[in-house]
Amino acid sequence: MLFANLLSRMVKTGTITIIGPGGQRRSVGSGAPSVTIRVHDHVTDLQLALYPQLTLGEAYMDGRLSIEEGRLYELIEIGMVNYQRLEHQPLQRMLGAISWAVRGLQQYNPISRSRENVAHHYDLSGALYDSFLDPQRQYSCAYFSQHGMGLDAAQEAKIRHIAAKLLLKPGQRVLDIGCGWGGLAIALARMADVEVLGVTLSEEQHKSAVARAQASGLSDQVRFELMDYRLIEEKFDRIVSVGMFEHVGAGHYPDFFGKIRSTLKDDGVALLHSIGRMDGPGVTNPWIRRYIFPGGYSPALSEVLPEIERQALWVTDVEILRLHYAETLRHWRERFMAKQDAMATLYDERFCRMWEFYLISSELSFRRFGHMVFQVQMALDQEAVPLTRDYITDYDRDMPTALRAVRGRASQ
């Protein structure tokens, strides 16, 4: 069993029992957690031994690898906890070097390619996203400001937290780069009486966002356009981008922050909310890149801050949200699995296994693999925001019910 041989050199924490194509069994590692898997054919065994980063997810999706005892969650967790030893294997070092050498091509996202990449993920059925997201379809990290907070409340807290950092005032114009299904833009308009332009490359998101604005009675205040952020020429008092920066690509960061600078008014404030990594620049997992987010990449702050500096933007605040996304993904996973039968009818069992693998591996990336979320506040004028962070706490405290009117109506 070639895969078992690789795992024996890799796994020290946790126990994996492998049942090979001929029925033979072998256990590697020790202690908890533990899981038993079955590899159903010799070709899969070879592929897993050569390139587990890609093949593990593919084999689980296809049913060529199955979980006999325990859960997929434990299998992925053991893999992440012991991953550093895998990277030290000669073949894996070579594959890693190749991936690093071509990462610029992997993240090359001109406008035409960006549209294709966005459609791959975000133009799926609305019923899929309704199966696990909150009513406002916030497909980004929630903010668990209190222990035991549910997902819906945590997403509302995230919106309040963002609104606080934007220092919104009635009548201001706000740009939402990567507006999703419009929930954030509609909430900001209702909370602060601002005008919002939201832009997205997803046709399904755009259609839904426009319908939501109409249903909420805010069409005169909130406008959504199907366009690339690089084509925007207007000026705005505030700019916000939540969960979109992961689709930009490191080679396009000068375009992104250059557009922030050119479209932000002199006394304006911008806020970037993105997944990041704590261990420096890297590459996107090949399975995630192929099946979930083609062209996607979550950067280290060391890749982001220099580009902000080159645009002569002030970094007026940085906040790191560590386990908030792990908890968000846990809720998403539990909700999705509760609707798995309906999703299998909508798509098929293979799709459900793919989505399960995606949600679990993403959650564990934040628990075990050095991923986090950063919020970077920027301005052209260093006096555009208060000298202390008290205003953020004050805003969160003073508006505990600000989104109640939004709930339900924004999801129509």
FIKOLZA-696966 format. One record per residue: z negated, x, y negated of N, C-alpha, C in turn; residue in three letters. Coordinates in steps of 0.02 Angstrom, whole numbers, plus 50000, padded with zeros to 5 digits. Example, Ala and Ser with C-alpha at 12.3 -4.5 7.8 and 13.67 -1.06 7.14 Angstrom:
REM residues 2
496105066050284496105061550225496105066050165Ala/496465064250112496435068450053496065064549998Ser/
//
This chain:
REM residues 412
500005004250059500005000050000500005004449938Met/500575004949906500655009449849500235007349789Leu/500205000749777499804998349721499064999849732Phe/498834999049793498135000549809497985007849798Ala/498465012249814498365019349803498285020849728Asn/498695017549686498625018449614497955015949590Leu/497755010049613497115007049591496525011349613Leu/496585014749670496025018849694495895024749647Ser/496415026949612496325032449564496115029849496Arg/496195023349485496075020449419495405016749415Met/495245012649464494695007949460494035011249483Val/493565011749438492895014249454492365008849440Lys/492495004749389492034999449370492334992749390Thr/491964988949431492244982749458492574984049525Gly/492694978749563492974979449630493584975049638Thr/494124978149661494734974349678494884975349752Ile/494954969949787495174970149857495904968049859Thr/496324972249888497044970949891497234969249962Ile/497564963649971497864961750035498614963050030Ile/498854967650071499544969750066500024965050101Gly/500684966550096501194962250126501114961250201Pro/500824966050234500724965450306500044962750326Gly/499644960850277498984958050292498424963150291Gly/498584969550282498064974750279497654973950216Gln/497014975850219496554975050162496284981850142Arg/496184982550077495874988650051495494986849987Arg/494894989449982494484988249922494424994749883Ser/494454994049817494384999849772493864998149719Val/493545003349692493035002449642492375000249672Gly/491904998349629491254996049653490924991749601Ser/490504987249624490114983149579490494977149553Gly/490164973549509490454967549478490844969449415Ala/491324965149397491564959249433491994961149492Pro/492144956349534492564957649593493084952149601Ser/493644954049629494194949449639494614951749698Val/494904947049734495344948649789496044945949773Thr/496544950349780497224948449765497664949449826Ile/498214945949829498704946749883499374948649852Arg/499664954149875500344956249856500804954049912Val/501294949849895501654946249947502254949849976His/502504955149945503084958549972503074965849952Asp/503454969849988503454977149977503784979049911His/504294975349889504604976949825504104976149768Val/503724970749770503214969649719502694975149721Thr/502494977149781502004982549788502254988949754Asp/502894990549764503184996449733503214995749657Leu/503434989949633503474988849561502794989249527Gln/502284986449560501604986849533501354994049529Leu/501534997949577501325004949578501675009049523Ala/502305007149508502685010949460502535008949388Leu/502475002349376502414999949307501974993649305Tyr/501324994349317500884988549320500824984949253Pro/500914988449197500844985249131501334979449124Gln/501924979949153502414974649151502394970249213Leu/502344973449271502434969849334501854965249351Thr/501234966949331500664962649349500774955549323Leu/500944954949260501064948249232501664944849263Gly/502204948649274502804945749304502654943249375Glu/502314947349413502174945449483501714939349487Ala/501234938949442500794933049441501194926849421Tyr/501624927349371502044921749350502474919249408Met/502764923849445503244922149498502914920149563Asp/502254921049568501914919549631501974925149682Gly/502224930949661502274936649707501614940349713Arg/501154938949668500464941249671500024935149660Leu/499534934149703499094928249696498374930349700Ser/497944926249672497224927449673496934923749733Ile/496644927449779496354924549840495614922749831Glu/495244927049798494534925949783494404928349712Glu/493974924649677493844926349607494364923149562Gly/494454925949502494894923049452495354928349423Arg/495894926049394496344930549358495974934149302Leu/495504930649271495104933549216494784940049238Tyr/494474940049298494134946149322494644951749336Glu/495224949949363495724955049378495944958549314Leu/496094954749262496314957849199495744961649166Ile/495144959049170494574962549141494464969349174Glu/494494969549240494414975949275494964980749253Ile/495584978249248496134982449227496024985449158Gly/495764981449111495664983949043495084988849039Met/494544987449075493964991849074494144998849101Val/494604999049148494785005349181495455008149158Asn/495735005249106496425006749088496525014049068Tyr/496025017049038496115023949015496295028649072Gln/496035027449132496205031649189496935030549210Arg/497185024449201497895023149217498335027249171Leu/498165027549108498585031249060498635038649077Glu/498155041249113498145048349130498575050049191His/498825044949226499255046249283499925049049258Gln/500215053949293500815057349268501395052549250Pro/501545047749295502105043249281501945038849221Leu/501325036649215501135032349159501155036149093Gln/500975042549094501025046649034501755047149011Arg/502205047949060502915048449043503175041749014Met/502995036249047503215029649022502915028248953Leu/502295030348943501985029348878502335033348824Gly/502545039448840502895043648791503565040548773Ala/503915037748823504555034548810504465028448764Ile/503955024448780503825018448740503665020348668Ser/503265025648660503095027848592503715030248555Trp/504165033648591504765036348559505235030848533Ala/505225025148567505695019848548505345013948514Val/504715014948494504355009248466504665006748401Arg/505005011148365505355008848305505895003748321Gly/506255004848375506765000148397506444993648421Leu/505874994248456505534988248480505304983848423Gln/505144986848366504884983148309505404982148254Gln/506034983548269506564982748219506694975348210Tyr/506534972648151506574965448140506944963748076Asn/507614964748076508004962148019507974954548020Pro/508224951347969508144944147962508424940348022Ile/509014942248046509314938548102508894939248165Ser/508654945248178508254946248238507574942848231Arg/507294942948171506654939548159506704932148177Ser/507254928948158507344921848174507344920748249Arg/507684925048286507714924348359507024925348389Glu/506664930348366506004931748393505514926048380Asn/505544923248320505104917748302505274911648345Val/505914910148354506114904348393505874905048466Ala/505874911148492505664912248561504964909448575His/504514910048526503824908048537503644901548502His/503854900748440503594895248399504014888948402Tyr/504614889348431505024883248437504934879948505Asp/504384881348539504214877748600503964870748583Leu/503854866748634503654859748624503014859248584Ser/502994854348538502384853048500501824850748546Gly/502004847548601501484845348649501114851248678Ala/501454856848687501114862848712500574865048664Leu/500734865648600500254867948552499694862848540Tyr/499874856448544499364851348538498864851548595Asp/499064854448652498624854648710498024859248701Ser/498074864148654497514868848648497314870448576Phe/497724868748527497534870148458497114864548428Leu/496824865948369496434860948333496914855948300Asp/496674850548271497114845448241497574848148187Pro/497374853448153497794856248100498284861548126Gln/498274862648191498694867648224498624874548191Arg/498014876848186497894883548161497974888448219Gln/498544891848221498694896348277498534903548257Tyr/497904904448237497654911048217496894911048226Ser/496604916848215495884917848228495454913148186Cys/495014909448220494524905248185493944909548159Ala/493514906448121492944909948090492304906448111Tyr/491954909448159491344906448186490754908548143Phe/490654904948089490134906748041489434905048064Ser/489384900848116488734898848143488754899148219Gln/488194900848249488154901148322488264894248352His/488664893848404488774887548438489294883048405Gly/489624885548355490124881548319490724880248365Met/490984874048363491574872348400492204874948368Gly/492764874548404493394877348379493634873848316Leu/493624867248315493884863648257493494865448194Asp/492834865648200492414867448142492534874648121Ala/492634879048170492744886148155493414887248120Ala/493914883148137494554883748102494494881148030Gln/494094875948020493974873647951493594878947911Glu/493114882347945492744887647912493204893447893Ala/493704894847936494194900047921494584898347858Lys/494794892047851495164890047792494734890647729Ile/494094888547734493654889347676493554896647659Arg/493494900847709493394908047698493994911047662His/494584909047683495194911447651495244908847580Ile/495094902347571495124899447504494644902947456Ala/494054904747482493564908347441493834915047417Ala/494164918647462494424925247444495034924747397Lys/495374919047398495934918147353495724916147283Leu/495104914047274494854912047208495314906947176Leu/495454901647212495934896547190495684892647129Leu/496144890947085496004886847026496544881447021Lys/496364875446999496854870046993497474872146953Pro/498044870046979498674871446944499004877946963Gly/498664882247000498964888647020499534887547070Gln/499984892447074500524892347124500354897347178Arg/500394895047240500194899047298500794899747345Val/500904905747370501414907147420501064908247487Leu/501274904547538501004905347606501564908247649Asp/501524914747664502034918247703501874917247777Ile/502324913847812502204912347882501744906347887Gly/501974900647861501524894847851501384890947914Cys/501694892647970501574888948032501764881648024Gly/501334877248049501454870048046501184866847982Trp/500984871047934500814868547868500084866847857Gly/499664867647906498964865547900498594869047845Gly/498684875647839498324879547788498574877447718Leu/499234877047709499504875347643499264868547620Ala/499274863647665499054856847647498314856847630Ile/497914860447669497194860747657497044863947589Ala/497374869447573497254872747509497454868247450Leu/498014864747457498224860347403497724854747392Ala/497464851947447496984846447440496314848947414Arg/496094854747437495444857347417495414859447344Met/495954862747321495914866247256496424863647205Ala/496804858547223497304855647177497794861047153Asp/498064864747201498564869847187499234867747214Val/499764870947190500434870047218500564875647268Glu/500854873847325500954878747378501684878647402Val/501974884547408502614885447442502474889047508Leu/502644885747563502564888847628503244890647657Gly/503314896647685503944898747714503844900547787Val/504324898747829504304900147900505024901147925Thr/505094904547981505754905248013505824900648073Leu/505314896948089505324892348146505574885448124Ser/506114883148155506374876548138505884871048157Glu/505554871748214505074866648235504464866548189Glu/504224872348170503654872448124503844869548056Gln/504434871248032504654868647968504704861047969His/505004858348021505084851148027504394847748028Lys/503924850548066503254847648071502884848248004Ser/502944853947971502584854947908502824850047854Ala/503474849047850503744844347801503484837247814Val/503484835347878503234828747896502494827947880Ala/502114833147890501394832847875501274832147800Arg/501654835847761501564835347689501724828247664Ala/502244825347692502424818547673501874813647694Gln/501614814447756501104809847781500454810447742Ala/500324816347715499704817447677499764815447604Ser/500374813547583500484811647514500504817547466Gly/500664823447492500644829547451501334832747444Leu/501854828947455502534831847452502694834647383Ser/502384831847331502504834347264502114840647248Asp/501644842347292501214848147281501344853747331Gln/501564851947390501664856847444502394856547466Val/502724862247463503424862647482503504867847537Arg/503924866347586504034870947642504774872647645Phe/504914879147654505604881447658505714885347722Glu/506304884347752506504888147811506864894447787Leu/506474899647777506764905747748506334911847763Met/506644917647759506304924047769505944925947704Asp/505344928647711504944930547651505314935647608Tyr/505764939447637506104944547599506604941747549Arg/506744935247554507214932147509506874928647450Leu/506214928647447505844925247394505894929347329Ile/506034925847274506094929147209505614926347156Glu/505264920947171504814917847122504174921947114Glu/503784920147063503134923347051502584918347068Lys/502024921047093501464916747116500794919547091Phe/500334914847080499654916847062499274919547122Asp/499424916747181499074918647242499584919147299Arg/499474923947343499884924747403499424925347463Ile/499574921747516499184922147577499654922647636Val/499464926547685499844927147746499354927647804Ser/499384922747849498904922247905499284922247971Val/499184927348012499474927448079500224928448080Gly/500514930948027501234932348025501394939748025Met/500934943747999501064950947990501204954448057Phe/500944951748112501054954648178501794954448198Glu/502194950548162502904949848177503344953948130His/503034957648085503414961348034503714967748063Val/503314971648100503534978148125503394983748076Gly/503134989348101502894994748058503444997348011Ala/504054997548035504594999947993504754995547934Gly/504504989447935504644984647881504044983647835His/503514987447844502934986647800503094988047727Tyr/503524992947712503704993747641504024987447612Pro/504444984047652504754977747629504214972547615Asp/503734972047661503224966747656502794967747594Phe/502514973747587502064974847530502444975547464Phe/503074977747469503484977747409503604970647384Gly/503694966047430503794959047411503144956047384Lys/502574957947412501934955747384501884957947311Ile/502034964247300501974966847231502454963447183Arg/503074962347204503574959647158503494952147145Ser/503154948647190503084941347181502384939447157Thr/501924944147154501234942647131501184943547056Leu/500904938747022500794939246950500294944846934Lys/500294947046872499874952846853499134951646866Asp/498904945446859498194943946872498094940446939Asp/498594941046983498584937447047498154940847100Gly/498044937047154497654939447212498054937747275Val/498074942447322498414941447386497924942747442Ala/498024939247498497594940147556498024940647618Leu/497924945947656498274946947720497774946347777Leu/497924941947825497504940847885497934942547945His/497734947647984498164949948039497744952748096Ser/498024952448156497734956048212497844963448201Ile/497354967448220497414974748215497104978048275Gly/497114984648274496824988548330496364993848300Arg/495814995148334495314999748306495425007048326Met/495885008248373495945015048400496575018648377Asp/496855016648320497425020148293498085017148315Gly/498635019748288499295017048304499435017048379Pro/499825012148401499985011648472500645008048483Gly/500725005148542501325001348558501114994648588Val/501554989848585501424983148611501504983248687Thr/501044979948722501094979348794501784976648813Asn/502124979648864502814977548879502874970348903Pro/502364967848938502404960848961502364956048901Trp/501894957448855501824953348795502464953748754Ile/502754959648749503354960548709503954956748739Arg/504004956548805504574953348837504504945748839Arg/503904943348856503834936248872503504932148817Tyr/503114935148773502724931248725502944932648653Ile/502904938748630503054940348561503564946048556Phe/504194944648568504694950048559504704952448487Pro/504714959048480504704961948413504024962348381Gly/503504959948416502834959748387502454966248393Gly/501994967348347501564973348349500954972248306Tyr/500374973648333499734973248296499544980248273Ser/499504981448209499424988248184498704990548177Pro/498624997048171497994999848149497974999848073Ala/497374999448046497314999647973497595006047943Leu/497595011347982497865017647957498615017347947Ser/498945012347976499655011247964499785006547905Glu/499285002447890499364997147839499164999647770Val/498575002747766498315004647700498765009547662Leu/499065014447695499515018947657500105015247624Pro/500355010047658500915006347629500675002247568Glu/500064999647572499784996047514499705000947456Ile/499465006847471499365011947419500025013847386Glu/500555014347426501205016347398501475011147349Arg/501255004947357501474999647311501004999047251Gln/500515003547246500035003547191499664996947185Ala/499494994147243499084988047245498364990047255Leu/497914986647221497204987747232496994984247297Trp/496634987747340496294984547396495604982547371Val/495504976147358494894973847327494374971447377Thr/494574970547441494094968647492494414969547561Asp/494024972047608494244972447678493684969747722Val/493854965147766493364962447814493654962847884Glu/493234965147931493444965648001493094960048040Ile/493494955848071493244950548115493334953048187Leu/492784954548220492824957848284492914953048343Arg/492404949248359492444944848418492634937648401Leu/492794936348339492984929548320493614927248357His/494094931748365494704929748400494594929048475Tyr/494144933048502493984932248574493714925248586Ala/493274922948542492994916148550493534910848538Glu/493974912048489494524907348477494954906648539Thr/495134912248569495564912248628495214909248688Leu/494564910148693494194906848747494264899348742Arg/494184896648682494264889448673494974887348690His/495464891148666496164889348680496294889348756Trp/496034894448790496144894948862495834889048899Arg/495224887348881494884881748914495244875148901Glu/495484874248840495844868048825496504867848862Arg/496864873448862497514873548897497424872248971Phe/496934875449003496844874649075496654867449092Met/496294864049046496124857049057496734852549055Ala/497274854849022497894850949018498454853949060Lys/498274858249107498774862049144499264857549182Gln/499014852249212499464847849251499994844749205Asp/499784842549146500264839649099500764844849075Ala/500534851049065500984856349043501464858349098Met/501244858049161501694859449217502244854249222Ala/502074848049204502584842749203503064843849145Thr/502804846049089503224847349030503674853349042Leu/503424858649071503804864549087503844865449163Tyr/503464870149190503404870949262502804875349277Asp/502664876349342502074880249361502134887449338Glu/502724890249340502824897149318502644897949245Arg/502864893249203502694893549133501934893249124Phe/501604888849161500874888249154500524894749174Cys/500764898049226500464904449245500594909749192Arg/501184909449162501334914149107500854912949048Met/500764906649029500334905148972499604906848987Trp/499384905549048498704907349069498614914949064Glu/499094918749088499054926049086499024928349013Phe/499424925348971499444927048899498764925748866Tyr/498484919948876497854918248843497274922548868Leu/497254923848933496714927948960496774935148936Ile/497374937948942497454945048922497334945848847Ser/497524940848808497404941248736496654941048721Ser/496294936348753495574935948743495234942548760Glu/495414945348817495094951448840495304957548798Leu/495874957148765496064962548720495564963248663Ser/495254957648643494754957848590494054959348618Phe/493934957648679493274959148709493234966248737Arg/493784968748763493754974948802494244980348780Arg/494714978648736495284983248727495394985348654Phe/494894984548612494934987348546495334983448495Gly/495494977148509495844973148460495344969548415His/495554968248354495134964648306495584961248256Met/495294957848207495674954748153495424957748087Val/495884959448043495684961747976495944956947923Phe/495554956247871495764952647810495744957647753Gln/496314958747723496364963447667496554959447604Val/496114959847554496244956547490496544961747443Gln/497064959747406497424964347362497524961347293Met/497624965647244497754963447176498114968947138Ala/498454967147085498754972047040498244974546990Leu/497774970246971497274971746921496594972246956Asp/496244977746947495604978646981495074973646957Gln/495194970246901494724965346876494914958146896Glu/495394957446941495624950846961495104947147003Ala/494644950847034494124947747075493444950047050Val/492904946347065492234948347043492034955147072Pro/491524958047042491314964747062490904964747127Leu/490624959147146490264958647210490574953247253Thr/490384953147316490654948347364490274941847365Arg/489794940947320489374934847321489794928547314Asp/490344928947278490754922947267491024920047333Tyr/491124924247382491374921747447490844917547481Ile/490234920047484489684916347514489544909947475Thr/489564910347409489434904447368489944899047381Asp/490574900947387491104896047398491004892647466Tyr/490874896747518490764894047585490174889247585Asp/489664890847547489064886647546489174880247507Arg/489534880647452489604874947407490134869947429Asp/490544871747478491074867147499491034865547573Met/490464863847600490404862547672490794856547696Pro/490954851947651491314845847672492004845447642Thr/492254850947616492884850747579493474848747623Ala/493444850147687494014848747730493964842147768Leu/493444838447757493384832247795493974827547783Arg/494204827347721494764822947705495414825447737Ala/495434831847753496044834747781496084833247855Val/495524833247889495494832247961495854825847980Arg/496254826148029496594820148053497244819048015Gly/497204818447947497804816947909498304822647912Arg/498064828847911498514834547913498854835147982Ala/498584832048033498864832448100499344826848115Ser/499454822248069499894816648081500624818848082Gln/
//
